[in-house]
Amino acid sequence: MSKVLALLILAMMALHLVRPLGLPGLKQRRDVWKIAVAALVAIGATVLLSHTGQ
C-alpha cells in the first residue's frame, strides 16, 4: 500500500509542476513542497498503522 501511495504522490507532484492543481494552498508551482510534506506524513502514518497492528 505504501508503494502505491508513494507513486500516487510522485505523480501528483509531477503534475503540479507542469500545471498547478488549483486546490486551496496549491495555486502556484512553488507550492510543490507542501505535497512532499503531506506525503511524508501520509507514508509515516501508513507505516505506523501497519506496524502497530501486529
PyMOL Python script that loads the backbone (N, CA, C, O; Angstrom):
from pymol import cmd

cmd.read_pdbstr("""\
ATOM      1  N   MET A   1       0.822  -1.201   0.000  1.00  0.00           N
ATOM      2  CA  MET A   1       0.000   0.000   0.000  1.00  0.00           C
ATOM      3  C   MET A   1       0.861   1.258   0.000  1.00  0.00           C
ATOM      4  O   MET A   1       0.533   2.237  -0.672  1.00  0.00           O
ATOM      5  N   SER A   2       1.951   1.236   0.744  1.00  0.00           N
ATOM      6  CA  SER A   2       2.778   2.435   0.815  1.00  0.00           C
ATOM      7  C   SER A   2       3.470   2.714  -0.521  1.00  0.00           C
ATOM      8  O   SER A   2       3.737   3.872  -0.845  1.00  0.00           O
ATOM      9  N   LYS A   3       3.764   1.666  -1.300  1.00  0.00           N
ATOM     10  CA  LYS A   3       4.373   1.868  -2.615  1.00  0.00           C
ATOM     11  C   LYS A   3       3.392   2.537  -3.569  1.00  0.00           C
ATOM     12  O   LYS A   3       3.772   3.415  -4.344  1.00  0.00           O
ATOM     13  N   VAL A   4       2.156   2.130  -3.513  1.00  0.00           N
ATOM     14  CA  VAL A   4       1.124   2.740  -4.358  1.00  0.00           C
ATOM     15  C   VAL A   4       0.924   4.196  -3.950  1.00  0.00           C
ATOM     16  O   VAL A   4       0.788   5.075  -4.802  1.00  0.00           O
ATOM     17  N   LEU A   5       0.907   4.438  -2.667  1.00  0.00           N
ATOM     18  CA  LEU A   5       0.755   5.802  -2.156  1.00  0.00           C
ATOM     19  C   LEU A   5       1.924   6.677  -2.600  1.00  0.00           C
ATOM     20  O   LEU A   5       1.727   7.824  -3.000  1.00  0.00           O
ATOM     21  N   ALA A   6       3.128   6.143  -2.530  1.00  0.00           N
ATOM     22  CA  ALA A   6       4.309   6.904  -2.942  1.00  0.00           C
ATOM     23  C   ALA A   6       4.255   7.233  -4.440  1.00  0.00           C
ATOM     24  O   ALA A   6       4.575   8.354  -4.837  1.00  0.00           O
ATOM     25  N   LEU A   7       3.862   6.284  -5.254  1.00  0.00           N
ATOM     26  CA  LEU A   7       3.758   6.538  -6.695  1.00  0.00           C
ATOM     27  C   LEU A   7       2.668   7.557  -7.011  1.00  0.00           C
ATOM     28  O   LEU A   7       2.835   8.388  -7.903  1.00  0.00           O
ATOM     29  N   LEU A   8       1.572   7.497  -6.296  1.00  0.00           N
ATOM     30  CA  LEU A   8       0.496   8.466  -6.485  1.00  0.00           C
ATOM     31  C   LEU A   8       0.952   9.875  -6.113  1.00  0.00           C
ATOM     32  O   LEU A   8       0.647  10.838  -6.817  1.00  0.00           O
ATOM     33  N   ILE A   9       1.672   9.989  -5.022  1.00  0.00           N
ATOM     34  CA  ILE A   9       2.181  11.291  -4.585  1.00  0.00           C
ATOM     35  C   ILE A   9       3.188  11.845  -5.596  1.00  0.00           C
ATOM     36  O   ILE A   9       3.153  13.031  -5.924  1.00  0.00           O
ATOM     37  N   LEU A  10       4.081  10.988  -6.086  1.00  0.00           N
ATOM     38  CA  LEU A  10       5.048  11.438  -7.093  1.00  0.00           C
ATOM     39  C   LEU A  10       4.347  11.913  -8.364  1.00  0.00           C
ATOM     40  O   LEU A  10       4.758  12.902  -8.969  1.00  0.00           O
ATOM     41  N   ALA A  11       3.301  11.217  -8.763  1.00  0.00           N
ATOM     42  CA  ALA A  11       2.541  11.632  -9.946  1.00  0.00           C
ATOM     43  C   ALA A  11       1.871  12.986  -9.703  1.00  0.00           C
ATOM     44  O   ALA A  11       1.846  13.838 -10.592  1.00  0.00           O
ATOM     45  N   MET A  12       1.330  13.182  -8.504  1.00  0.00           N
ATOM     46  CA  MET A  12       0.708  14.471  -8.181  1.00  0.00           C
ATOM     47  C   MET A  12       1.730  15.600  -8.200  1.00  0.00           C
ATOM     48  O   MET A  12       1.435  16.699  -8.670  1.00  0.00           O
ATOM     49  N   MET A  13       2.931  15.333  -7.690  1.00  0.00           N
ATOM     50  CA  MET A  13       3.968  16.355  -7.671  1.00  0.00           C
ATOM     51  C   MET A  13       4.413  16.709  -9.090  1.00  0.00           C
ATOM     52  O   MET A  13       4.606  17.884  -9.403  1.00  0.00           O
ATOM     53  N   ALA A  14       4.575  15.709  -9.942  1.00  0.00           N
ATOM     54  CA  ALA A  14       4.975  15.965 -11.326  1.00  0.00           C
ATOM     55  C   ALA A  14       3.885  16.735 -12.057  1.00  0.00           C
ATOM     56  O   ALA A  14       4.178  17.673 -12.798  1.00  0.00           O
ATOM     57  N   LEU A  15       2.643  16.350 -11.854  1.00  0.00           N
ATOM     58  CA  LEU A  15       1.526  17.052 -12.487  1.00  0.00           C
ATOM     59  C   LEU A  15       1.445  18.493 -12.005  1.00  0.00           C
ATOM     60  O   LEU A  15       1.158  19.400 -12.787  1.00  0.00           O
ATOM     61  N   HIS A  16       1.695  18.701 -10.724  1.00  0.00           N
ATOM     62  CA  HIS A  16       1.618  20.053 -10.168  1.00  0.00           C
ATOM     63  C   HIS A  16       2.720  20.948 -10.729  1.00  0.00           C
ATOM     64  O   HIS A  16       2.514  22.148 -10.910  1.00  0.00           O
ATOM     65  N   LEU A  17       3.883  20.373 -11.002  1.00  0.00           N
ATOM     66  CA  LEU A  17       4.963  21.167 -11.596  1.00  0.00           C
ATOM     67  C   LEU A  17       4.630  21.585 -13.013  1.00  0.00           C
ATOM     68  O   LEU A  17       5.003  22.678 -13.440  1.00  0.00           O
ATOM     69  N   VAL A  18       3.927  20.728 -13.754  1.00  0.00           N
ATOM     70  CA  VAL A  18       3.544  21.045 -15.126  1.00  0.00           C
ATOM     71  C   VAL A  18       2.404  22.058 -15.134  1.00  0.00           C
ATOM     72  O   VAL A  18       2.452  23.069 -15.835  1.00  0.00           O
ATOM     73  N   ARG A  19       1.381  21.764 -14.339  1.00  0.00           N
ATOM     74  CA  ARG A  19       0.204  22.633 -14.279  1.00  0.00           C
ATOM     75  C   ARG A  19      -0.322  22.599 -12.849  1.00  0.00           C
ATOM     76  O   ARG A  19      -0.761  21.545 -12.387  1.00  0.00           O
ATOM     77  N   PRO A  20      -0.290  23.718 -12.139  1.00  0.00           N
ATOM     78  CA  PRO A  20      -0.758  23.730 -10.744  1.00  0.00           C
ATOM     79  C   PRO A  20      -2.167  23.158 -10.599  1.00  0.00           C
ATOM     80  O   PRO A  20      -3.032  23.386 -11.446  1.00  0.00           O
ATOM     81  N   LEU A  21      -2.382  22.421  -9.526  1.00  0.00           N
ATOM     82  CA  LEU A  21      -3.640  21.713  -9.312  1.00  0.00           C
ATOM     83  C   LEU A  21      -4.812  22.647  -9.015  1.00  0.00           C
ATOM     84  O   LEU A  21      -5.961  22.309  -9.301  1.00  0.00           O
ATOM     85  N   GLY A  22      -4.531  23.810  -8.447  1.00  0.00           N
ATOM     86  CA  GLY A  22      -5.591  24.771  -8.164  1.00  0.00           C
ATOM     87  C   GLY A  22      -6.347  24.505  -6.877  1.00  0.00           C
ATOM     88  O   GLY A  22      -7.350  25.164  -6.604  1.00  0.00           O
ATOM     89  N   LEU A  23      -5.888  23.559  -6.088  1.00  0.00           N
ATOM     90  CA  LEU A  23      -6.522  23.289  -4.801  1.00  0.00           C
ATOM     91  C   LEU A  23      -6.141  24.393  -3.818  1.00  0.00           C
ATOM     92  O   LEU A  23      -5.133  25.070  -4.019  1.00  0.00           O
ATOM     93  N   PRO A  24      -6.926  24.587  -2.763  1.00  0.00           N
ATOM     94  CA  PRO A  24      -6.559  25.605  -1.778  1.00  0.00           C
ATOM     95  C   PRO A  24      -5.163  25.335  -1.216  1.00  0.00           C
ATOM     96  O   PRO A  24      -4.886  24.248  -0.709  1.00  0.00           O
ATOM     97  N   GLY A  25      -4.302  26.325  -1.311  1.00  0.00           N
ATOM     98  CA  GLY A  25      -2.932  26.190  -0.846  1.00  0.00           C
ATOM     99  C   GLY A  25      -1.980  25.660  -1.898  1.00  0.00           C
ATOM    100  O   GLY A  25      -0.771  25.625  -1.668  1.00  0.00           O
ATOM    101  N   LEU A  26      -2.489  25.247  -3.041  1.00  0.00           N
ATOM    102  CA  LEU A  26      -1.648  24.699  -4.113  1.00  0.00           C
ATOM    103  C   LEU A  26      -1.912  25.436  -5.425  1.00  0.00           C
ATOM    104  O   LEU A  26      -2.176  24.812  -6.453  1.00  0.00           O
ATOM    105  N   LYS A  27      -1.840  26.730  -5.384  1.00  0.00           N
ATOM    106  CA  LYS A  27      -2.168  27.527  -6.571  1.00  0.00           C
ATOM    107  C   LYS A  27      -0.955  27.866  -7.430  1.00  0.00           C
ATOM    108  O   LYS A  27      -1.116  28.261  -8.585  1.00  0.00           O
ATOM    109  N   GLN A  28       0.267  27.718  -6.888  1.00  0.00           N
ATOM    110  CA  GLN A  28       1.470  28.080  -7.636  1.00  0.00           C
ATOM    111  C   GLN A  28       2.405  26.882  -7.720  1.00  0.00           C
ATOM    112  O   GLN A  28       2.332  25.964  -6.904  1.00  0.00           O
ATOM    113  N   ARG A  29       3.279  26.903  -8.712  1.00  0.00           N
ATOM    114  CA  ARG A  29       4.217  25.788  -8.901  1.00  0.00           C
ATOM    115  C   ARG A  29       5.159  25.616  -7.714  1.00  0.00           C
ATOM    116  O   ARG A  29       5.550  24.495  -7.391  1.00  0.00           O
ATOM    117  N   ARG A  30       5.522  26.711  -7.068  1.00  0.00           N
ATOM    118  CA  ARG A  30       6.472  26.597  -5.959  1.00  0.00           C
ATOM    119  C   ARG A  30       5.853  25.965  -4.713  1.00  0.00           C
ATOM    120  O   ARG A  30       6.560  25.741  -3.730  1.00  0.00           O
ATOM    121  N   ASP A  31       4.555  25.673  -4.728  1.00  0.00           N
ATOM    122  CA  ASP A  31       3.885  25.029  -3.597  1.00  0.00           C
ATOM    123  C   ASP A  31       4.035  23.511  -3.613  1.00  0.00           C
ATOM    124  O   ASP A  31       3.388  22.820  -2.827  1.00  0.00           O
ATOM    125  N   VAL A  32       4.879  22.985  -4.498  1.00  0.00           N
ATOM    126  CA  VAL A  32       5.045  21.536  -4.592  1.00  0.00           C
ATOM    127  C   VAL A  32       5.624  20.951  -3.307  1.00  0.00           C
ATOM    128  O   VAL A  32       5.414  19.770  -3.031  1.00  0.00           O
ATOM    129  N   TRP A  33       6.342  21.738  -2.518  1.00  0.00           N
ATOM    130  CA  TRP A  33       6.900  21.242  -1.263  1.00  0.00           C
ATOM    131  C   TRP A  33       5.807  20.857  -0.282  1.00  0.00           C
ATOM    132  O   TRP A  33       6.014  19.988   0.565  1.00  0.00           O
ATOM    133  N   LYS A  34       4.645  21.493  -0.386  1.00  0.00           N
ATOM    134  CA  LYS A  34       3.535  21.149   0.515  1.00  0.00           C
ATOM    135  C   LYS A  34       3.044  19.729   0.252  1.00  0.00           C
ATOM    136  O   LYS A  34       2.658  19.013   1.176  1.00  0.00           O
ATOM    137  N   ILE A  35       3.064  19.329  -1.024  1.00  0.00           N
ATOM    138  CA  ILE A  35       2.683  17.954  -1.363  1.00  0.00           C
ATOM    139  C   ILE A  35       3.704  16.985  -0.778  1.00  0.00           C
ATOM    140  O   ILE A  35       3.336  15.919  -0.283  1.00  0.00           O
ATOM    141  N   ALA A  36       4.984  17.349  -0.833  1.00  0.00           N
ATOM    142  CA  ALA A  36       6.032  16.488  -0.290  1.00  0.00           C
ATOM    143  C   ALA A  36       5.877  16.318   1.222  1.00  0.00           C
ATOM    144  O   ALA A  36       6.040  15.213   1.739  1.00  0.00           O
ATOM    145  N   VAL A  37       5.567  17.385   1.921  1.00  0.00           N
ATOM    146  CA  VAL A  37       5.371  17.295   3.382  1.00  0.00           C
ATOM    147  C   VAL A  37       4.149  16.434   3.699  1.00  0.00           C
ATOM    148  O   VAL A  37       4.190  15.602   4.605  1.00  0.00           O
ATOM    149  N   ALA A  38       3.080  16.632   2.963  1.00  0.00           N
ATOM    150  CA  ALA A  38       1.876  15.808   3.166  1.00  0.00           C
ATOM    151  C   ALA A  38       2.171  14.337   2.868  1.00  0.00           C
ATOM    152  O   ALA A  38       1.642  13.447   3.533  1.00  0.00           O
ATOM    153  N   ALA A  39       3.013  14.090   1.869  1.00  0.00           N
ATOM    154  CA  ALA A  39       3.381  12.715   1.533  1.00  0.00           C
ATOM    155  C   ALA A  39       4.173  12.071   2.661  1.00  0.00           C
ATOM    156  O   ALA A  39       3.930  10.915   3.006  1.00  0.00           O
ATOM    157  N   LEU A  40       5.122  12.808   3.240  1.00  0.00           N
ATOM    158  CA  LEU A  40       5.886  12.262   4.361  1.00  0.00           C
ATOM    159  C   LEU A  40       4.977  11.912   5.535  1.00  0.00           C
ATOM    160  O   LEU A  40       5.152  10.875   6.176  1.00  0.00           O
ATOM    161  N   VAL A  41       4.024  12.764   5.809  1.00  0.00           N
ATOM    162  CA  VAL A  41       3.087  12.495   6.902  1.00  0.00           C
ATOM    163  C   VAL A  41       2.213  11.282   6.587  1.00  0.00           C
ATOM    164  O   VAL A  41       1.995  10.430   7.449  1.00  0.00           O
ATOM    165  N   ALA A  42       1.710  11.203   5.346  1.00  0.00           N
ATOM    166  CA  ALA A  42       0.831  10.096   4.965  1.00  0.00           C
ATOM    167  C   ALA A  42       1.572   8.761   4.969  1.00  0.00           C
ATOM    168  O   ALA A  42       1.040   7.763   5.455  1.00  0.00           O
ATOM    169  N   ILE A  43       2.779   8.732   4.439  1.00  0.00           N
ATOM    170  CA  ILE A  43       3.549   7.485   4.419  1.00  0.00           C
ATOM    171  C   ILE A  43       3.960   7.095   5.840  1.00  0.00           C
ATOM    172  O   ILE A  43       3.958   5.915   6.191  1.00  0.00           O
ATOM    173  N   GLY A  44       4.310   8.083   6.645  1.00  0.00           N
ATOM    174  CA  GLY A  44       4.636   7.794   8.044  1.00  0.00           C
ATOM    175  C   GLY A  44       3.448   7.217   8.796  1.00  0.00           C
ATOM    176  O   GLY A  44       3.600   6.283   9.583  1.00  0.00           O
ATOM    177  N   ALA A  45       2.266   7.772   8.553  1.00  0.00           N
ATOM    178  CA  ALA A  45       1.060   7.246   9.206  1.00  0.00           C
ATOM    179  C   ALA A  45       0.759   5.829   8.730  1.00  0.00           C
ATOM    180  O   ALA A  45       0.348   4.982   9.523  1.00  0.00           O
ATOM    181  N   THR A  46       0.961   5.567   7.443  1.00  0.00           N
ATOM    182  CA  THR A  46       0.727   4.231   6.906  1.00  0.00           C
ATOM    183  C   THR A  46       1.672   3.220   7.548  1.00  0.00           C
ATOM    184  O   THR A  46       1.249   2.130   7.931  1.00  0.00           O
ATOM    185  N   VAL A  47       2.935   3.575   7.664  1.00  0.00           N
ATOM    186  CA  VAL A  47       3.914   2.679   8.285  1.00  0.00           C
ATOM    187  C   VAL A  47       3.589   2.480   9.750  1.00  0.00           C
ATOM    188  O   VAL A  47       3.642   1.356  10.251  1.00  0.00           O
ATOM    189  N   LEU A  48       3.257   3.549  10.439  1.00  0.00           N
ATOM    190  CA  LEU A  48       2.935   3.453  11.867  1.00  0.00           C
ATOM    191  C   LEU A  48       1.714   2.559  12.100  1.00  0.00           C
ATOM    192  O   LEU A  48       1.719   1.719  12.999  1.00  0.00           O
ATOM    193  N   LEU A  49       0.687   2.742  11.301  1.00  0.00           N
ATOM    194  CA  LEU A  49      -0.520   1.936  11.475  1.00  0.00           C
ATOM    195  C   LEU A  49      -0.295   0.479  11.098  1.00  0.00           C
ATOM    196  O   LEU A  49      -0.880  -0.413  11.712  1.00  0.00           O
ATOM    197  N   SER A  50       0.537   0.226  10.107  1.00  0.00           N
ATOM    198  CA  SER A  50       0.772  -1.157   9.708  1.00  0.00           C
ATOM    199  C   SER A  50       1.641  -1.908  10.719  1.00  0.00           C
ATOM    200  O   SER A  50       1.499  -3.123  10.865  1.00  0.00           O
ATOM    201  N   HIS A  51       2.528  -1.214  11.413  1.00  0.00           N
ATOM    202  CA  HIS A  51       3.400  -1.883  12.367  1.00  0.00           C
ATOM    203  C   HIS A  51       2.799  -1.975  13.763  1.00  0.00           C
ATOM    204  O   HIS A  51       3.210  -2.831  14.546  1.00  0.00           O
ATOM    205  N   THR A  52       1.851  -1.132  14.092  1.00  0.00           N
ATOM    206  CA  THR A  52       1.238  -1.224  15.418  1.00  0.00           C
ATOM    207  C   THR A  52       0.115  -2.247  15.459  1.00  0.00           C
ATOM    208  O   THR A  52      -0.296  -2.668  16.540  1.00  0.00           O
ATOM    209  N   GLY A  53      -0.380  -2.648  14.314  1.00  0.00           N
ATOM    210  CA  GLY A  53      -1.480  -3.613  14.262  1.00  0.00           C
ATOM    211  C   GLY A  53      -1.028  -5.058  14.393  1.00  0.00           C
ATOM    212  O   GLY A  53      -1.867  -5.959  14.397  1.00  0.00           O
ATOM    213  N   GLN A  54       0.281  -5.308  14.501  1.00  0.00           N
ATOM    214  CA  GLN A  54       0.755  -6.684  14.546  1.00  0.00           C
ATOM    215  C   GLN A  54       0.755  -7.166  15.937  1.00  0.00           C
ATOM    216  O   GLN A  54       1.124  -8.313  16.192  1.00  0.00           O
TER     217      GLN A  54
END
""", "prot")
cmd.dss("prot")
cmd.show_as("cartoon", "prot")
cmd.util.cbc("prot")
cmd.orient("prot")
